[in-house]
Each structure stands twice: as structure tokens, then as C-alpha cells.
Amino acid sequence: MTVRETVTVERLDGAGAARAEGELRKVYAEVFAEPPYFETAEGVEAGFLRFDSKVREPGFRAAIARDADGEPVGMAYGHALGAATEWWDRMITPVAEGMDREDGRRTFGLMELAVRARWRRLDVGRRLHGALIEGAGEERVMLNMWPEATAALAAYRRWGYRKVGEARGGADGFVMDVMILDLPQGA
């Protein structure tokens, strides 16, 4: 049996993600401490202060990957973007008219996707991504990402994402690429 075959991926709703918060946080803290992110313990804590409210968002879902021993090796989460979303407000490049229209069913906002180093290049990220979007019903997925995260960027491009602009991220105002994946009807 290969490592790939021993990793299971579980899709979680908001309540399930709340119960798995410690596992999600563990993966997040390890992965985002690496370059180019250099996330600190304080940054992880600040990010997860908002997690409690995010799991209650309509359309929130998460996925967690575990190895054969039950150890978390990857995670992803996000939620459907409602009409009052602020995701588009941070854009620094204009987008086509109507692209920023949200109604709670049009766009799934992929907030985080992370795979621990030992399990990268084993299809875990693609499986996590698939667990989030399979059967979801949205038209598209949107994410903001660091352009310096070249391996992640290459994966997103392989999966069909395209860059639609740039946005300011975080309190530091760093520039992130805004990417969209159009989903086939009935995805």
C-alpha cells in the first residue's frame, strides 16, 4: 500500500470543522510557518479567532486529510460568498462588470488549503480541493493567494484556475493574486 492510498479525506460541515479545529490549526500553523508566508504563532491565533464565526457562515465546508494513524496531513476550508462579502472590496485591479456580484450561491470562497510537507506531491491537495467543491452547486471558486507561493500557483493553474486581478491582503496590505475556477454545471 502506498502513502497515497493510506491518506483519507473527510468533508466536514461547519459543526464538524469546529470539532476538528485543533487538527486544522495544527496543519495551518506548520504549513504557513514556511516561506513565503512566515506565519507566526500570533498570526495563527489571530486567524483562528475568526474561525469560530466562519464555521457558522452559510455554505461553510471544510475537508481534512489524515494518514493511516489518524494524523492530520492536510486541510482546506471556505464558504459561499454572500451579497455583503468584502472579498471583492480589496481588489486593486478592475474586473469585468458583474464579476463581483455575489448572492450566496454563485461563488465558493476558498479561504485556506494546506498540505504538510511530507505529503505534498501525493495528490492530497487535489483531493482536499475536490472534497470541497464536489456536488456543491456554486458556479465558481475564488481564492486569493501569494504569487510567491509558486508550487501552490502551479497546482491551481493545473486545476483550471485563472488570475482575474490583484487584491490587498491583511493589515500589511501585501498584494495577492485573485484567482477564479469556473465549475462545470452540476459539479
N, C-alpha and C positions, 0 to 999 in steps of 0.2 A: 504494500500500500504506500502511495506517495504522500508527501506532505500536503499536496493539493487536495487529495482525497480525504484527508483527515480533518480538514477545516470545514466547519458547518457555519452557515449563515442563517440568522434568525431575524425576521422582520418584527418590529415592535410598534405598537401604538404609543400614544403619549404616556399612558399609565405604565406600560411595560418599560418604556425608556426611563421614566422616573425611578422605577425599581432598579434599573441597570446603570444608574447614573455613575456609580463608583467605577464600574468597568469602562464606561465610555470616557470618563475623566482620565483614567489611567492611560488609555491609548492616546487620547488627545495630548496629555502632558508629555508623554515620551516623544511622540512624532513631532509636535510643534516646538519642542526644545531644539530641534535640529535646524541647521541653516536651510533656507534663508529666513526662517521665522524667528528663531532665538527667543521663543516664548518663555517667560519667567514664571515661577510659581505664583506670583501675584497676578500675572496676566491670565493664567489658567483659572485662578479663583474668580477673577472679575468676569471672565467669560461664562463661567458656570453659575454666577449669580443670576444671570438672565435665563439660564437653562430651565429653572423651575417655571417661569412664565411661558417659555417657548413650548414646553410639552403640553400646555393647555391650549395652544393655538389650534384653530380648526385645520384639519388636514395634516397635523403633525405626524410624522412617522420616522422611525429610525431603523437601523439594521446593525447587528453586531455579529462579528465573526469570531469563532472560538476554535482553538486547536482540540485535539483528541482528549486532552486533560481538562478541558473547560476554560483554559486561559484565554482572555480576550486578546485577539491579534489584529483586529480592525474594527472600525465603526464608521457610521455615516448617519446624518440626520438632517431634517429640514421640515418645511411646512408649506402649504399652499399660500400664495401671496394674496392678501385681501385688498380691497379697494383703497384702503388707507395706508398701504405699505410705504415705507420710507426707502426701500431698495433703490428705486429709480431717482430719488431726490439727490443722491450723491454723484450722479453722472456728471462728468466734466466734458463729455463729448455728446453732441446731439444725436438722437436716434430718430428713426423714421416715425412719422406721425402715426399714433395709435399703438406703437410698440410698447409703450409704458402703461397701457390700460390694463388694469387688474380687477378681478371680480371674485377672487377666492376659489376659482375653478380653472382659470387659464394657465397659471404658472406655478410650478413647484419650485420653491427656493431651496436649493441645496446649500445648507449652511456649512457643513463640515463633512469631509471624507478623509479618513486617515488609516494607514496600514503600517504596523510596526515593521522595522527594517528587515527582520529575518523572514518575513512572509511576503515581501514585495516580489513582484515579477512571477507570482504564482496564481494570478487571476483573482486574488481576493478582492482587490478594489473594484474590478468589473462586476463581480458577484454581489458585492455590497450595493453598488450603484443600481444594478438590476433589481435587487430586492426592494429598493425604494420606489422605483418607477413602474414596476410590473403591475398592470391592472389598475393603475392609479386614476386614470381618466383626465389628467391635465393635458393641455396641448403641447406644453414645452417645459423644460427645466432651465433655470437660470442659476448661475453661480458667479461669485467674484473670487478671483484668485491672484496670487502674487505672480507676476510674469517671470520672476527669478526662479520659480519652482518648475524647472524645465522638465523633470520627469513627469510631474503631475500634468503639466501643459500638454506634453506628448500623449499621455493617456487620454485626456479629454478630447484632444483632436482625433485620435483613433476612434473614439466612441461617437464622433459626429458633431461635437460642439464647434461653434464658430464665435469668434470675437465680434461683439457688436458695439464696443466702446470701452471707455475707461471711467472709473469712479474713484472718489476719495474714500479711503477706508480708515476706520478707527480715529482715535483722538489725535494721532500723529499726522493724519492727513496723507498717508502714503497712497500711491496710485496703484490701483488693482485693475486687472483686465475683467471686463464683464463678458460672460460667455453664455450662449443660448444653445440648447439642443432641442430641435423640433421633434416631437414624438409622433410616431405613426398613430393614426386613429385607432382607438381600442388598445393602446399599449398597456 
